[in-house]
């Protein structure tokens, strides 16, 4: 970095960027602090991936930015976000939708700042960094030693379907997921696929390259994986099945087998533990605490709370009586939308599992904690129910057939049927439905009847 650049960034530039970011950040789909005022920003790191003084540009500035929102509970009140900002003298018309704003003061006064991922030239630069491992300031780019070399010159396009993160697709050959809200420590979406690749599990696309930062704290920032061109996600396939009046039981059974295969591979590569009385009591207490908080946030839950709490009390009681459960690393947020079935040249019904990040709203330490495999099973069972509820008229028999087939498929591959642990399965299904109620009440009120129907069913099991 030139002497001029080093005096311009990071400290000198942030005050001039702050007014633009105050307006732009809360409008982004991946910004987690919507509805709460932003009090200020502090820099974690700043790196010029492409010098900002290369007029007329573009320059590319990588920021790790801590956003101060005192109205949120800790640690969310100090969330850290990854930004990639393009800088030009004049923004071409095709980049107009990416505009963040014009700087009127500071070291880059008169320049335009925009979302860099929408600029093909800057997206190409990111791929070039991944093709040639090494360090640039606090950033480190790394590549798999066993993956084929990454070709250059692949056209990039943003994937618009992303929400909590951002993705770039390169030439229909690779997909780069960039984590927006980052937390210190290894991200499971890199850690677990690497472990599955070591185990030889073909159900998960193996990471090809990735980049991280180690200073001042370790953050996983992005992962490049093969793009499964022609694949369709399980959610859309399930909706097609419902719309056409077709059974989805064969697909559900196959998904059950795939889930068990992934669990077996993870258990072989990463440590497993036993949940005995203390851990079981802690698990039940955490579920109860989430239920109580949810009932305060969504009054419709309150009449059900005592009966729902009974599901959590049941596993605590079993723990007191000496019952224990095996826990291991799991997907953590498994549902139909996290599965892909091959199409085109791979139209053989091959299913893959993606997005091992876990529930992004939960702390990273919690997402990396070993948990009973039945947690993933419960997430998929809830997903079948969601799909059935979106169809008119509601088709509960479709969901029940899928739930049965999925558990049967899991048992075929694992040797143990998840329904053989009814108390634990019910507790995790209840915990997931409570989470869904809060999410829908906040973000999609029209969908609230979907998880509330599950709440009614689960409460009746008492």
PyMOL commands that set and color helices and strands:
alter all, ss='L'
color gray80, all
select helices_A, chain A and resi 3-8+11-27+93-98+116-118+120-131+188-198+234-244+249-269+277-297+299-320+336-338+344-346+364-367+374-390+396-414+418-420+422-443+445-459
alter helices_A, ss='H'
color red, helices_A
select strands_A, chain A and resi 40-50+57-68+78-88+99-102+112-115+134-136+139-143+156-158+165-170+174-179+181-182+207-213+219-226+232-233+273-275+325-327+339-341+351-353
alter strands_A, ss='S'
color yellow, strands_A
deselect
rebuild
show_as cartoon
